[in-house]
Amino acid sequence: MKEEWDLIIKPQQKLLSLNLKEIWQYRDLLTMFVKRDVVTVYKQTILGPIWFFVQPIMTMLVYIVVFGGIAGISTDGIPKPLFYLSGIIIWNYFSECFIQTSSTFSVNQNMFGKVYFPRLVMPLSKVVSGLIKFFVQFTLFFIVYVYFIIKGVTVSVSLSILLVPFLMMLMACLGLGLGLIFTSLTTKYRDLQFLIQFGVQLLLYATPIIYPMSLIKGNLTMLISLNPLAHIVEAFKYSFLGEGSLSFYGLGYSTLFTIIVLIVGILIFNKTERNFVDTV
């Protein structure tokens, strides 16, 4: 009698394979992971989801006092709360995607060793949950934005605001790609776990979050331009604030860089997935 199976698990033949059909079949699991990340983490806290607002507000206040007040760094005439918040919320999304996905194998090794599901579901859930947090924090930015408009502050919105979904996709893919690379490497080289937080902090200062690109002069201009995040952040700020620079050449470079990182990340992740349980 011929046997019929509901699910047949086969070894992955191609390294560069997303297997989107199988990921779609496990969309309920993806939803569960996203709900866990967004809701469960803050379920037993006093402030609950308010923490989504506390972090950018506190960071903004520190930037206003330290960089805007003590250091006297210009914001190109943009009100400091608007200038800093616009950079903070998009940076938080990238760092959330990168840091959370960079620990996929090490944090979930017990689960991966006991039950089968497409491993990419886990890092993808971090990207989706990070996007939800971004929209929550964007609400805060929008409230501050409307407040300054009511006060009479001139803030021009350009047509480049239509690029915002594309900019968010770039941030998500870049964070995901880097996260896949680092989570794969940390299965053998645990030292990288200690470098990730430090590296993200350094990358923050190499990205125009606390300063406008107009302040960068000389050789530093080329150095900052090599950072793909710089062009994405500048385009995001320009879209809402009308100040800064929108470089299609820079966005093209950022897009190409992101595609390469994402492809490399998928390749390394799929290769590591085959035998990481033996080394993690």
N, C-alpha and C positions, 0 to 999 in steps of 0.2 A: 504493500500500500504506500503510495507516494505521500511523503510528509510535506506539509505546508507550514511555513513560518511567517509570523507577523513582521519580524525584523531579522534581517541577515546582516551581520557586522562583517565587513570585508576590510582587509588592510588597505591603507591609502596608497595608491600607485604614484600619484603625482605630488611633488612637493608644493608646487604653485597651484593649490586647489582650495577654494573657499567652501565648496560643497554647499552652496546656498540652499539647495532643495532640502537637504537634511537639517540645516539650521532652521529653516522655515517650519519643518515638522516639529521641532523642539521649541517653537515660539512661546508655548505656555511656560516652559522652564525658564526661558529668557525673561518673561514677564515676572515670574516669581523672584528671580534674582534681582531684578530692578526694584521691585517692591521691597525686598529685604534691604537693599542698599539705601533707599530713600526713607522708608517708614520705620523699619525695625531699629535702625541705628539710633534714632532719636526718641524711640518709644518710651523709654524709662527715664528720660531726662526731664528736668523741671521746665525748661523753656521750649523743648520740643523743636518743631520746624523753625522757630524763631532764630535758631542758631544759623540758619541759612542767611539771615540778614545781619546777624551780629558780626560775623567774620569780615565781610566787606566793609561794614561801617567802621569797625575798630581799625582795620588796615588803612582805610581812607583817612581817619583822624590822625593816625601816626604819620602818614605821608604829608598831611597838611602841616603838622607841627614841625616835623623834622626837615623834610625836603622843601616844602613851600615856605615855612617860617624861618627856621634856623639857617638852612643852607641857601635859601633865597632863590631856588631854581625856578625859572620862568615857566609858565604854562601857556605861553603865546596868547595871553589875554583871555583865555577861557577860565571861568570860575573853577577854583581848585577842586571842589567836590565833584564837579562834572568831569573834569580832566582825569582825576585819579580813578574815579569809579568806572569810567569807560574802559580804562586799561585793566583794572582789577578784575572785573567780571569775566572778560574774555581770557585773561591770563589764568584765572582760577579754573576755567573749563579745560584748558590745555594741561595744566599741572594735575588736575583731577584724573584726566584720562591717562596721562603718562604714569603717574605714581601708582594708581590703582591697578593698572594692567601690568606694570612691571613686577608685581608680586603674585601673578596668577598661579604659577606652578608651585611656589614655595608655600603659599597660604592654603591652597586647595589640594595638596598632595594626597591627603587621606581620602578625600572624595573621589579624586581621579583614579585612585588605586582600587576602588570598590565598585564603582558603577560607571556604565558607559553613557556618554552623551557627547556630541560634538564639542571639542575643547574650546573652540572659538566662541562658543556661547558665553563663556565666563567673561573674557575681556570685552566682548561686545556689550554685555550687560553694564559694565562700568562706563562705557561710552554713553549709553542711553541714559543711565541714572545721572551721569554728570551733566547731560543736556537738560534734564529736568531741573537740576539745581541751578543751571545757568539761567533758565527762564524765570525761576523764582527771584534770583538776584537781579535779573534784567528789569523786573518789576520795580525793584528799589531804585535802579538807575532812572527808569522812566518817570517815577514820582519826583525825584530830584530835578530831572530834566524839565518837567512841566512847571515845577516851582520856580525855577529861574526864568522861564519864559514869562510867567505871570508877573514876576518882578520887573520885567522889562529888559532883561539881558538878551542881546541879539545873538541868536544861535542859528546858523543856517544849515538846513538839511539839504544835501545834494542828492542827485539821482543815483549816486553810487551806493545809496542805502539798499538798492536792489541786489547788491553784491553780498549783503550780509549773510544770507543762507549759504552762499558759496564759501565765504570766509569761515563760517562755523564748520562746514564740512572739512575744510583744510585743517583747521585746528583739531578736529576729531580724528582725522586720518593720520595726522602727524603724531599726535599723542598716542594713538593706537599702535602705529608702526614702531615708534621708539619703545613703547612698553613691551611689545612682542619680542623685540630684539633683546632687551635687558632681562626680561623674565626667562628667556631661553638661556642666556649666558649665566644667569645667577644659579642655575641648577648645578653648574660645575664650579663657578667662581663666586662664592658667597660674599667676597669683599665688595662686589659691585653694589650690594644692597646698602652699604654705608655711604657709597658715593652718590647715589641717586638724589637723596634730599639735598646734599651739598651742591651737586651739579645743577639742580633745578634752581636753587637760590642764586647761583652765579649767573645762570642763563637769564634770570629775572633782570639783573642789572645790565645785561647786554641787549635788553629789549626795551624800547621806548615806552615804558609804563610810567615811570616817575619823572621823565623828562621828554620834551619834544625833540624830534629829529633835527629841527632847526638849530639846536644848540651844538650838534655834533659837527666838528670842523676837522679839516686836514685828513690825515691818514686814518683817523678813527671812523670817518664816514664809510670808507671801504670795508673796514672791519665789521661795523654794525650791519652793513648791507649784506654781508655774508650770512647773517642770521635770518633764516626764512621767516621766523616769527615776527621780526621787526616790520616787514612789509604788510603782514596780515593785520597786526595791531594798528599800524598807522592808517591803513585803509579803513578799519573799523572806526577809529576815532574821527577820521575825515568824513565818514558817512553821516555821523550824527552831530559833529561839532563844527564842521566846515573849516577846520584848521588842520594843518599838517600836510601830508603829501599822499597822493594816490598815484603810485607807479605801476602801470600795467606790466612794464618790464620786470619790476620787482615781484609782482604777483605771479608772473609767468615762471620766474625762478623758484618761487616758493612752491608753486604747483608741481613743477618737475621734481624738486627736492622731495616733496611729500610722497609723490608716486613711487619714487625709487626707494625711499625708506619703508613705505608700506609693503612693497613687493619683497624687499629683503626681509622684513619682519615676518611676513607670512611664510617665506621659504624656511627661515631658521626655526620658526615656531612649529611648523609641520614636521620638520626633521627631528627636533627635540622631543616632540610629542610621542614619537615611536618608542623611545626607551628611557624617558626622563625618570620613570618610577625606580629604575635601577640606580640612578645617580643622585636623586634629590635628597 
